Amino acid sequence: MNLPTWVWLVTIAGFMLVLAVDFYLVARNPREPSFRECTWWVIFYVLLAGAFGTGILLIGGPAHGGEFFAGWITEYSLSVDNLFVFLLIMSRFSVPTRYRQKVLLVGVVLALLLRGVFIAAGAEAVTRFDWLFYIFGAFLIYTAWKLIGHEDEEAEFSENIALRTVRRIVPTTDAYHGSALAVKINGRRAVTPMLIVMVAIGTTDLLFALDSIPAIFGLTKEPYLVFTANAFALMGLRQLFFLIGGLLDRLIYLSKGLSIVLAFIGVKLVLEALHHDGVSWAPEIPIMVSLGVIVGTLLITAVLSLIKSRSDRSRALADPPAGSGPGDLAGQVDPTDPDGKRSEVHADG
C-alpha cells in the first residue's frame, strides 16, 4: 500500500477528532457511565471500525481488507484481556469512581502515542531485517505457552521503570485533588496520583504491545493497517472497561483462546519466513484462513466460558453453603426459647 502522506494525516486527524469529542464529554460530566451509554459507545466504535475495514476492502482489495479485520480482532481481543490489569491498576491507586473515565481515556491516548512510535520502529526494522520474523514467531509461541502455563496464577500489578522514575523525580501527593494532575502545596508544585495512574496505564499498555505488535505484524506487513487496527482496538477501551467489568470474571477461557491465537500467528510467521527463504515444504497461510482461525477460536472460547460460568453458578445455587447444615447451631434461633431470641451455642473441647 503506497499511500500518500495526506492519507496518513487525514486518518490521524480523524482519530484525534473522535478522541477529542470523547474527552470533551468525559471532562464535562465526570461520572461512572451507565450500562446503556457504554453499550451504544462500544457499538459506535465497532461500527466505525467495520466501516473503515469495509472501505479498505473496497479500495485495497480483499487481501488488505482481511488483514485489517484479522489485525483489529486480534488487537481488540488482547485489549479485552488487558482490562484485567487496568482493573488492578485502578484498585491499586484507589481511583475515585467518577474519575475513572478520564484516567482511562488519557491512558489510552498515551498508549496510542507510544504504540505509534513502537509501530514505526517495528515497520522499519522488519523491512530491513527479514530474520526478525523468526524472532517474532518464537516470541509469540513462547508468550502463548506462558499464558497457558500461568493462567491459574493470581494477577498482580508491579510498577514499571517509567512509573518508578516519575515517582522518584517528581514530587507527588498522597491524596487526590479532584481531577487535577498537579497542585501547589506550600508554594511547591507536586503531581497527584491522578497523573501517576495515567502514566501507569499508558506505559503498562506499552508492555502489552510487546506481544500484540509482533502478533499483528504476523498478519500484515502494512504499517498503515497495523496502526489503524491498533487505534480502533484502543479507542473504545474506556467504554468497554465499564461495559464488561462484571463479565471479565466469566471469560475464564479467554487466556486459553488468546494463547491459541498467538501460537497460530507465531507458527504462521515462522512458516512464511521459511517459505520466503526458499524452504519448499513451508506453506504461506492465506489471510482468510488466519481470519477464520482467529474469529472461530475467540467465538468458541467466549461461548465455552459463558457455559462454564453458568454451570458453576447453577452448581453453587444447588449446593447449600458451608455451615448451613443441622450441625451448625451457632447463632440459630432456639425453637424452645419463647422469646424467639438467638442463643449462642459454644462447642466445649
VEXLORO-384535 format. One record per residue (C-alpha): residue in three letters; chain; x, y, z. Coordinates in pm, 1 decimal. Example, Ala and Ser with C-alpha at 12.3 -4.5 7.8 and 13.67 -1.06 7.14 Angstrom:
REM VEXLORO-384535
+------+-------+----------+----------+----------+
| rest | kette |        x |        y |        z |
+------+-------+----------+----------+----------+
|  ALA |     A |   1230.0 |   -450.0 |    780.0 |
|  SER |     A |   1367.0 |   -106.0 |    714.0 |
+------+-------+----------+----------+----------+
***
This chain:
REM VEXLORO-384535
+------+-------+----------+----------+----------+
| rest | kette |        x |        y |        z |
+------+-------+----------+----------+----------+
|  MET |     A |      0.0 |      0.0 |      0.0 |
|  ASN |     A |    180.4 |    307.9 |   -127.6 |
|  LEU |     A |    -23.8 |    572.8 |     49.2 |
|  PRO |     A |     45.2 |    946.0 |     13.0 |
|  THR |     A |    124.6 |   1149.2 |    323.7 |
|  TRP |     A |   -214.0 |   1322.8 |    321.7 |
|  VAL |     A |   -391.4 |    989.8 |    379.4 |
|  TRP |     A |   -191.2 |    938.8 |    698.1 |
|  LEU |     A |   -258.7 |   1295.5 |    809.3 |
|  VAL |     A |   -633.7 |   1269.8 |    743.5 |
|  THR |     A |   -650.4 |    936.5 |    926.5 |
|  ILE |     A |   -462.9 |   1066.1 |   1230.9 |
|  ALA |     A |   -675.9 |   1383.0 |   1231.3 |
|  GLY |     A |   -990.5 |   1168.2 |   1224.4 |
|  PHE |     A |   -874.0 |    966.9 |   1525.4 |
|  MET |     A |   -782.6 |   1286.1 |   1711.1 |
|  LEU |     A |  -1124.8 |   1437.1 |   1638.3 |
|  VAL |     A |  -1311.2 |   1132.8 |   1773.0 |
|  LEU |     A |  -1092.8 |   1120.3 |   2084.5 |
|  ALA |     A |  -1133.4 |   1496.0 |   2137.4 |
|  VAL |     A |  -1513.6 |   1462.0 |   2133.5 |
|  ASP |     A |  -1488.3 |   1166.4 |   2370.1 |
|  PHE |     A |  -1259.7 |   1364.2 |   2603.6 |
|  TYR |     A |  -1493.6 |   1665.0 |   2598.9 |
|  LEU |     A |  -1790.0 |   1451.3 |   2701.4 |
|  VAL |     A |  -1590.2 |   1294.9 |   2985.7 |
|  ALA |     A |  -1449.0 |   1625.6 |   3112.9 |
|  ARG |     A |  -1790.1 |   1794.8 |   3102.2 |
|  ASN |     A |  -1955.1 |   1537.6 |   3325.5 |
|  PRO |     A |  -1709.7 |   1313.7 |   3518.5 |
|  ARG |     A |  -1901.3 |   1009.5 |   3643.1 |
|  GLU |     A |  -1934.2 |    636.8 |   3602.4 |
|  PRO |     A |  -2121.7 |    581.0 |   3273.7 |
|  SER |     A |  -2438.7 |    375.8 |   3260.2 |
|  PHE |     A |  -2457.4 |     31.9 |   3100.5 |
|  ARG |     A |  -2677.8 |    169.4 |   2821.0 |
|  GLU |     A |  -2437.5 |    453.5 |   2743.2 |
|  CYS |     A |  -2135.9 |    219.9 |   2730.5 |
|  THR |     A |  -2323.7 |    -22.9 |   2507.2 |
|  TRP |     A |  -2402.7 |    245.2 |   2249.0 |
|  TRP |     A |  -2045.4 |    377.6 |   2253.4 |
|  VAL |     A |  -1897.5 |     30.1 |   2204.7 |
|  ILE |     A |  -2142.8 |    -34.1 |   1918.1 |
|  PHE |     A |  -2041.4 |    300.6 |   1765.5 |
|  TYR |     A |  -1669.8 |    217.7 |   1777.1 |
|  VAL |     A |  -1724.8 |   -134.5 |   1641.1 |
|  LEU |     A |  -1936.2 |      1.3 |   1354.3 |
|  LEU |     A |  -1673.2 |    269.9 |   1289.6 |
|  ALA |     A |  -1401.0 |      3.9 |   1266.3 |
|  GLY |     A |  -1629.6 |   -208.7 |   1047.6 |
|  ALA |     A |  -1694.3 |     82.0 |    811.4 |
|  PHE |     A |  -1323.0 |    159.1 |    790.7 |
|  GLY |     A |  -1241.6 |   -205.9 |    720.6 |
|  THR |     A |  -1510.7 |   -218.6 |    453.1 |
|  GLY |     A |  -1352.5 |     86.2 |    290.4 |
|  ILE |     A |  -1013.3 |    -88.4 |    293.8 |
|  LEU |     A |  -1181.0 |   -395.7 |    146.0 |
|  LEU |     A |  -1334.9 |   -197.8 |   -141.1 |
|  ILE |     A |  -1033.3 |     21.8 |   -213.8 |
|  GLY |     A |   -738.0 |   -201.9 |   -124.8 |
|  GLY |     A |   -889.7 |   -539.3 |   -213.6 |
|  PRO |     A |   -990.6 |   -846.7 |    -11.9 |
|  ALA |     A |   -633.6 |   -924.8 |     96.6 |
|  HIS |     A |   -575.2 |   -591.3 |    267.6 |
|  GLY |     A |   -932.5 |   -582.8 |    398.3 |
|  GLY |     A |   -888.3 |   -928.0 |    552.2 |
|  GLU |     A |   -557.1 |   -820.5 |    704.6 |
|  PHE |     A |   -719.8 |   -522.1 |    872.4 |
|  PHE |     A |  -1008.4 |   -721.8 |   1017.7 |
|  ALA |     A |   -778.0 |  -1001.1 |   1137.2 |
|  GLY |     A |   -543.8 |   -749.0 |   1297.6 |
|  TRP |     A |   -822.4 |   -545.1 |   1455.5 |
|  ILE |     A |   -999.1 |   -850.6 |   1601.8 |
|  THR |     A |   -670.9 |   -982.6 |   1742.1 |
|  GLU |     A |   -572.8 |   -647.8 |   1894.8 |
|  TYR |     A |   -924.3 |   -593.4 |   2032.0 |
|  SER |     A |   -921.6 |   -935.7 |   2196.3 |
|  LEU |     A |   -580.3 |   -874.2 |   2350.7 |
|  SER |     A |   -709.5 |   -537.0 |   2475.4 |
|  VAL |     A |  -1000.4 |   -710.3 |   2649.2 |
|  ASP |     A |   -751.7 |   -933.9 |   2829.1 |
|  ASN |     A |   -551.5 |   -624.3 |   2926.8 |
|  LEU |     A |   -857.4 |   -482.4 |   3103.4 |
|  PHE |     A |   -784.8 |   -722.7 |   3388.9 |
|  VAL |     A |   -459.6 |   -537.5 |   3457.1 |
|  PHE |     A |   -624.6 |   -196.1 |   3414.0 |
|  LEU |     A |   -873.4 |   -300.5 |   3680.4 |
|  LEU |     A |   -583.8 |   -394.4 |   3910.2 |
|  ILE |     A |   -421.5 |    -55.5 |   3849.4 |
|  MET |     A |   -744.9 |    127.0 |   3931.5 |
|  SER |     A |   -776.0 |    -67.3 |   4256.4 |
|  ARG |     A |   -406.3 |    -29.5 |   4339.6 |
|  PHE |     A |   -427.9 |    350.7 |   4319.6 |
|  SER |     A |   -782.3 |    371.3 |   4466.4 |
|  VAL |     A |   -906.4 |    587.5 |   4178.4 |
|  PRO |     A |  -1241.0 |    754.2 |   4263.1 |
|  THR |     A |  -1521.1 |    606.7 |   4053.7 |
|  ARG |     A |  -1625.2 |    934.6 |   3896.2 |
|  TYR |     A |  -1274.9 |    997.4 |   3756.6 |
|  ARG |     A |  -1207.6 |    651.8 |   3614.9 |
|  GLN |     A |  -1336.1 |    751.5 |   3270.8 |
|  LYS |     A |  -1083.8 |   1035.4 |   3245.7 |
|  VAL |     A |   -797.9 |    819.4 |   3367.7 |
|  LEU |     A |   -875.9 |    550.5 |   3111.2 |
|  LEU |     A |   -917.8 |    795.0 |   2824.0 |
|  VAL |     A |   -591.6 |    980.2 |   2888.2 |
|  GLY |     A |   -414.5 |    649.5 |   2947.1 |
|  VAL |     A |   -545.6 |    519.4 |   2614.4 |
|  VAL |     A |   -429.2 |    833.8 |   2430.3 |
|  LEU |     A |    -83.7 |    798.1 |   2586.4 |
|  ALA |     A |    -78.9 |    429.9 |   2492.1 |
|  LEU |     A |   -176.1 |    514.3 |   2133.3 |
|  LEU |     A |    108.6 |    766.1 |   2103.6 |
|  LEU |     A |    361.2 |    520.9 |   2245.0 |
|  ARG |     A |    234.6 |    242.8 |   2018.9 |
|  GLY |     A |    269.4 |    474.7 |   1719.1 |
|  VAL |     A |    641.0 |    508.4 |   1791.7 |
|  PHE |     A |    668.0 |    133.5 |   1850.8 |
|  ILE |     A |    489.9 |     54.9 |   1523.2 |
|  ALA |     A |    706.4 |    296.4 |   1323.4 |
|  ALA |     A |   1023.5 |    139.3 |   1462.7 |
|  GLY |     A |    889.3 |   -212.1 |   1404.4 |
|  ALA |     A |    787.4 |   -139.0 |   1046.3 |
|  GLU |     A |   1131.8 |     -1.9 |    966.2 |
|  ALA |     A |   1300.3 |   -299.5 |   1129.2 |
|  VAL |     A |   1100.5 |   -571.3 |    951.6 |
|  THR |     A |   1164.7 |   -416.1 |    610.4 |
|  ARG |     A |   1541.1 |   -430.2 |    669.6 |
|  PHE |     A |   1582.6 |   -749.9 |    869.1 |
|  ASP |     A |   1376.3 |  -1044.1 |    746.1 |
|  TRP |     A |   1517.3 |  -1269.5 |   1019.9 |
|  LEU |     A |   1314.8 |  -1070.6 |   1275.8 |
|  PHE |     A |   1009.1 |  -1274.1 |   1176.6 |
|  TYR |     A |   1175.0 |  -1584.3 |   1321.2 |
|  ILE |     A |   1223.4 |  -1397.6 |   1649.0 |
|  PHE |     A |    868.0 |  -1260.0 |   1641.8 |
|  GLY |     A |    728.5 |  -1607.3 |   1574.3 |
|  ALA |     A |    930.8 |  -1771.0 |   1850.7 |
|  PHE |     A |    835.5 |  -1493.8 |   2093.2 |
|  LEU |     A |    464.1 |  -1533.7 |   2019.3 |
|  ILE |     A |    483.2 |  -1911.1 |   2067.6 |
|  TYR |     A |    664.4 |  -1854.9 |   2398.5 |
|  THR |     A |    401.7 |  -1598.1 |   2502.0 |
|  ALA |     A |    125.5 |  -1847.0 |   2418.2 |
|  TRP |     A |    292.8 |  -2113.8 |   2631.1 |
|  LYS |     A |    336.1 |  -1864.0 |   2914.1 |
|  LEU |     A |    -33.5 |  -1772.0 |   2900.6 |
|  ILE |     A |   -133.0 |  -2135.9 |   2939.1 |
|  GLY |     A |    131.3 |  -2217.0 |   3199.3 |
|  HIS |     A |     45.5 |  -1922.4 |   3425.3 |
|  GLU |     A |   -328.4 |  -1892.5 |   3373.9 |
|  ASP |     A |   -409.3 |  -2012.0 |   3728.4 |
|  GLU |     A |   -175.1 |  -1765.7 |   3896.8 |
|  GLU |     A |   -329.0 |  -1461.0 |   4054.8 |
|  ALA |     A |   -250.8 |  -1146.0 |   3858.1 |
|  GLU |     A |    -56.3 |   -872.6 |   4030.5 |
|  PHE |     A |     44.0 |   -524.5 |   3926.9 |
|  SER |     A |    405.4 |   -417.9 |   3964.3 |
|  GLU |     A |    527.9 |    -70.0 |   3884.7 |
|  ASN |     A |    738.2 |    -49.2 |   3569.5 |
|  ILE |     A |   1055.8 |    152.2 |   3532.3 |
|  ALA |     A |    881.6 |    454.4 |   3376.7 |
|  LEU |     A |    640.1 |    480.2 |   3667.9 |
|  ARG |     A |    915.8 |    438.9 |   3926.6 |
|  THR |     A |   1116.9 |    711.1 |   3751.7 |
|  VAL |     A |    824.1 |    955.5 |   3766.4 |
|  ARG |     A |    775.3 |    881.6 |   4135.7 |
|  ARG |     A |   1144.9 |    932.5 |   4210.5 |
|  ILE |     A |   1195.9 |   1254.3 |   4013.6 |
|  VAL |     A |    864.4 |   1435.2 |   4054.2 |
|  PRO |     A |    717.7 |   1525.3 |   4397.8 |
|  THR |     A |    381.1 |   1355.5 |   4444.3 |
|  THR |     A |     89.2 |   1399.5 |   4681.1 |
|  ASP |     A |    -67.8 |   1117.4 |   4879.1 |
|  ALA |     A |   -428.1 |   1219.9 |   4814.6 |
|  TYR |     A |   -635.7 |   1304.6 |   4506.9 |
|  HIS |     A |   -731.2 |   1667.5 |   4447.7 |
|  GLY |     A |  -1036.9 |   1625.1 |   4229.9 |
|  SER |     A |   -931.4 |   1555.0 |   3872.8 |
|  ALA |     A |   -626.3 |   1784.2 |   3892.2 |
|  LEU |     A |   -299.7 |   1640.3 |   3764.3 |
|  ALA |     A |    -83.2 |   1878.8 |   3965.7 |
|  VAL |     A |   -134.8 |   2111.3 |   4263.7 |
|  LYS |     A |     70.0 |   2365.9 |   4453.8 |
|  ILE |     A |    124.0 |   2286.6 |   4822.6 |
|  ASN |     A |    317.9 |   2531.4 |   5044.7 |
|  GLY |     A |    444.6 |   2705.2 |   4734.9 |
|  ARG |     A |    577.3 |   2384.8 |   4581.9 |
|  ARG |     A |    416.0 |   2214.4 |   4283.1 |
|  ALA |     A |    353.0 |   1842.1 |   4304.6 |
|  VAL |     A |    171.1 |   1591.3 |   4085.7 |
|  THR |     A |   -130.2 |   1399.5 |   4215.2 |
|  PRO |     A |   -198.2 |   1024.4 |   4197.8 |
|  MET |     A |   -425.8 |   1108.7 |   3902.6 |
|  LEU |     A |   -122.3 |   1169.4 |   3680.9 |
|  ILE |     A |     62.4 |    869.9 |   3823.0 |
|  VAL |     A |   -219.6 |    628.4 |   3741.1 |
|  MET |     A |   -247.9 |    769.1 |   3387.6 |
|  VAL |     A |    122.6 |    705.4 |   3336.1 |
|  ALA |     A |     76.7 |    358.2 |   3483.4 |
|  ILE |     A |   -197.7 |    264.8 |   3236.2 |
|  GLY |     A |    -22.5 |    418.1 |   2934.1 |
|  THR |     A |    317.7 |    260.9 |   2999.7 |
|  THR |     A |    173.4 |    -73.6 |   3110.5 |
|  ASP |     A |    -14.8 |    -91.5 |   2780.2 |
|  LEU |     A |    316.8 |    -42.0 |   2602.8 |
|  LEU |     A |    441.8 |   -358.1 |   2774.5 |
|  PHE |     A |    137.9 |   -539.9 |   2637.5 |
|  ALA |     A |    238.0 |   -414.6 |   2292.5 |
|  LEU |     A |    546.4 |   -637.9 |   2314.0 |
|  ASP |     A |    325.2 |   -930.6 |   2216.7 |
|  SER |     A |     39.1 |   -754.2 |   2033.8 |
|  ILE |     A |    259.9 |   -564.3 |   1786.7 |
|  PRO |     A |    453.5 |   -875.0 |   1673.5 |
|  ALA |     A |    117.5 |  -1054.7 |   1651.0 |
|  ILE |     A |    -29.8 |   -804.4 |   1409.0 |
|  PHE |     A |    293.0 |   -788.9 |   1206.1 |
|  GLY |     A |    236.8 |  -1161.4 |   1164.1 |
|  LEU |     A |    -93.5 |  -1081.5 |    993.0 |
|  THR |     A |      3.3 |   -778.7 |    784.2 |
|  LYS |     A |    325.4 |   -604.3 |    691.0 |
|  GLU |     A |    147.8 |   -276.5 |    610.3 |
|  PRO |     A |    228.0 |     -6.7 |    872.5 |
|  TYR |     A |    -96.8 |    177.5 |    791.2 |
|  LEU |     A |   -307.5 |   -128.7 |    869.6 |
|  VAL |     A |   -103.4 |   -204.3 |   1182.0 |
|  PHE |     A |   -155.8 |    148.6 |   1314.1 |
|  THR |     A |   -525.6 |    177.3 |   1231.6 |
|  ALA |     A |   -604.9 |   -168.9 |   1373.0 |
|  ASN |     A |   -431.8 |    -72.6 |   1698.9 |
|  ALA |     A |   -605.9 |    265.3 |   1708.7 |
|  PHE |     A |   -953.4 |    118.4 |   1662.7 |
|  ALA |     A |   -879.3 |   -150.6 |   1922.6 |
|  LEU |     A |   -779.0 |    112.2 |   2180.3 |
|  MET |     A |  -1036.5 |    382.5 |   2112.1 |
|  GLY |     A |  -1337.2 |    204.7 |   2260.0 |
|  LEU |     A |  -1144.2 |     59.2 |   2551.1 |
|  ARG |     A |  -1279.2 |    310.7 |   2803.4 |
|  GLN |     A |  -1643.2 |    219.4 |   2746.0 |
|  LEU |     A |  -1556.8 |   -148.2 |   2715.2 |
|  PHE |     A |  -1397.2 |   -133.9 |   3061.3 |
|  PHE |     A |  -1726.9 |    -31.4 |   3221.8 |
|  LEU |     A |  -1941.4 |   -245.0 |   2992.7 |
|  ILE |     A |  -1779.4 |   -581.2 |   3058.9 |
|  GLY |     A |  -1636.3 |   -511.1 |   3404.0 |
|  GLY |     A |  -1868.7 |   -772.1 |   3550.4 |
|  LEU |     A |  -1821.6 |  -1002.9 |   3251.5 |
|  LEU |     A |  -1443.9 |  -1030.5 |   3283.3 |
|  ASP |     A |  -1468.7 |  -1291.4 |   3559.0 |
|  ARG |     A |  -1692.9 |  -1502.2 |   3332.8 |
|  LEU |     A |  -1447.4 |  -1511.8 |   3041.3 |
|  ILE |     A |  -1249.3 |  -1780.9 |   3217.1 |
|  TYR |     A |  -1115.5 |  -1937.0 |   2896.4 |
|  LEU |     A |  -1010.7 |  -1607.9 |   2733.7 |
|  SER |     A |   -642.3 |  -1663.7 |   2809.8 |
|  LYS |     A |   -658.6 |  -2008.3 |   2650.2 |
|  GLY |     A |   -822.0 |  -1866.4 |   2338.6 |
|  LEU |     A |   -564.4 |  -1588.1 |   2312.4 |
|  SER |     A |   -281.8 |  -1836.5 |   2363.7 |
|  ILE |     A |   -413.4 |  -2044.0 |   2070.5 |
|  VAL |     A |   -436.8 |  -1730.4 |   1853.2 |
|  LEU |     A |    -85.5 |  -1613.7 |   1944.3 |
|  ALA |     A |     58.0 |  -1962.8 |   1890.0 |
|  PHE |     A |   -112.0 |  -1984.6 |   1549.3 |
|  ILE |     A |     24.0 |  -1645.5 |   1442.3 |
|  GLY |     A |    370.2 |  -1740.0 |   1571.4 |
|  VAL |     A |    371.0 |  -2062.0 |   1366.8 |
|  LYS |     A |    236.4 |  -1867.2 |   1066.6 |
|  LEU |     A |    524.9 |  -1618.9 |   1094.2 |
|  VAL |     A |    788.8 |  -1890.7 |   1109.9 |
|  LEU |     A |    637.4 |  -2086.6 |    817.6 |
|  GLU |     A |    612.6 |  -1778.1 |    597.2 |
|  ALA |     A |    968.7 |  -1675.7 |    683.2 |
|  LEU |     A |   1087.1 |  -2025.6 |    585.3 |
|  HIS |     A |    881.4 |  -2007.6 |    264.4 |
|  HIS |     A |   1041.2 |  -1677.5 |    167.2 |
|  ASP |     A |   1383.4 |  -1827.2 |    239.5 |
|  GLY |     A |   1317.6 |  -2099.9 |    -17.4 |
|  VAL |     A |   1204.1 |  -2389.5 |    201.8 |
|  SER |     A |    967.7 |  -2576.9 |    -31.0 |
|  TRP |     A |    758.6 |  -2758.1 |    230.3 |
|  ALA |     A |    679.3 |  -2440.8 |    428.3 |
|  PRO |     A |    341.1 |  -2302.3 |    312.5 |
|  GLU |     A |    206.3 |  -1948.4 |    309.6 |
|  ILE |     A |   -115.4 |  -1930.7 |    510.9 |
|  PRO |     A |   -380.3 |  -1714.9 |    335.8 |
|  ILE |     A |   -516.3 |  -1422.1 |    537.3 |
|  MET |     A |   -872.1 |  -1554.1 |    510.6 |
|  VAL |     A |   -763.7 |  -1876.0 |    679.6 |
|  SER |     A |   -599.1 |  -1669.6 |    952.7 |
|  LEU |     A |   -914.2 |  -1462.0 |    994.8 |
|  GLY |     A |  -1125.9 |  -1776.8 |   1021.4 |
|  VAL |     A |   -897.1 |  -1931.8 |   1283.3 |
|  ILE |     A |   -891.0 |  -1612.1 |   1492.4 |
|  VAL |     A |  -1266.9 |  -1548.5 |   1482.4 |
|  GLY |     A |  -1353.9 |  -1915.3 |   1532.7 |
|  THR |     A |  -1117.6 |  -1959.1 |   1827.0 |
|  LEU |     A |  -1234.9 |  -1648.0 |   2008.9 |
|  LEU |     A |  -1601.5 |  -1725.9 |   1944.4 |
|  ILE |     A |  -1568.1 |  -2081.2 |   2076.8 |
|  THR |     A |  -1369.9 |  -1950.3 |   2374.8 |
|  ALA |     A |  -1639.3 |  -1695.9 |   2463.9 |
|  VAL |     A |  -1923.7 |  -1949.0 |   2431.4 |
|  LEU |     A |  -1745.5 |  -2213.7 |   2639.6 |
|  SER |     A |  -1657.4 |  -1953.3 |   2904.5 |
|  LEU |     A |  -2018.2 |  -1841.5 |   2942.4 |
|  ILE |     A |  -2143.6 |  -2202.8 |   2954.7 |
|  LYS |     A |  -1888.2 |  -2291.2 |   3223.2 |
|  SER |     A |  -1970.0 |  -1980.0 |   3427.7 |
|  ARG |     A |  -2342.7 |  -2051.6 |   3410.1 |
|  SER |     A |  -2281.5 |  -2412.5 |   3512.5 |
|  ASP |     A |  -2070.0 |  -2304.0 |   3809.5 |
|  ARG |     A |  -2336.1 |  -2058.0 |   3925.5 |
|  SER |     A |  -2609.2 |  -2322.6 |   3897.4 |
|  ARG |     A |  -2398.6 |  -2567.5 |   4096.0 |
|  ALA |     A |  -2329.7 |  -2305.4 |   4363.9 |
|  LEU |     A |  -2702.9 |  -2234.9 |   4399.9 |
|  ALA |     A |  -2786.0 |  -2605.0 |   4417.1 |
|  ASP |     A |  -2529.0 |  -2681.7 |   4687.5 |
|  PRO |     A |  -2606.4 |  -2540.3 |   5036.7 |
|  PRO |     A |  -2341.6 |  -2300.8 |   5165.9 |
|  ALA |     A |  -2093.7 |  -2431.5 |   5417.9 |
|  GLY |     A |  -2214.4 |  -2403.7 |   5775.0 |
|  SER |     A |  -2585.1 |  -2416.7 |   5690.1 |
|  GLY |     A |  -2633.7 |  -2780.2 |   5791.3 |
|  PRO |     A |  -2803.4 |  -2901.1 |   6107.5 |
|  GLY |     A |  -2471.0 |  -2932.4 |   6285.7 |
|  ASP |     A |  -2409.3 |  -2558.7 |   6277.7 |
|  LEU |     A |  -2607.0 |  -2428.1 |   6572.9 |
|  ALA |     A |  -2418.6 |  -2107.6 |   6643.0 |
|  GLY |     A |  -2636.1 |  -1802.0 |   6601.2 |
|  GLN |     A |  -2955.7 |  -2000.6 |   6522.1 |
|  VAL |     A |  -3294.5 |  -1936.9 |   6681.5 |
|  ASP |     A |  -3369.7 |  -2178.7 |   6964.0 |
|  PRO |     A |  -3722.5 |  -2313.6 |   6899.5 |
|  THR |     A |  -3766.2 |  -2373.7 |   7272.8 |
|  ASP |     A |  -3695.5 |  -2009.6 |   7355.0 |
|  PRO |     A |  -4034.5 |  -1838.9 |   7400.0 |
|  ASP |     A |  -3889.1 |  -1501.4 |   7305.3 |
|  GLY |     A |  -3754.4 |  -1633.9 |   6979.8 |
|  LYS |     A |  -3416.8 |  -1479.6 |   7057.1 |
|  ARG |     A |  -3091.5 |  -1610.3 |   6912.6 |
|  SER |     A |  -2885.7 |  -1817.8 |   7151.4 |
|  GLU |     A |  -2516.0 |  -1881.4 |   7102.7 |
|  VAL |     A |  -2402.2 |  -2239.6 |   7130.9 |
|  HIS |     A |  -2035.9 |  -2284.8 |   7213.4 |
|  ALA |     A |  -1856.7 |  -2610.7 |   7147.0 |
|  ASP |     A |  -1663.5 |  -2708.9 |   7456.0 |
|  GLY |     A |  -1347.3 |  -2913.0 |   7388.0 |
+------+-------+----------+----------+----------+
***
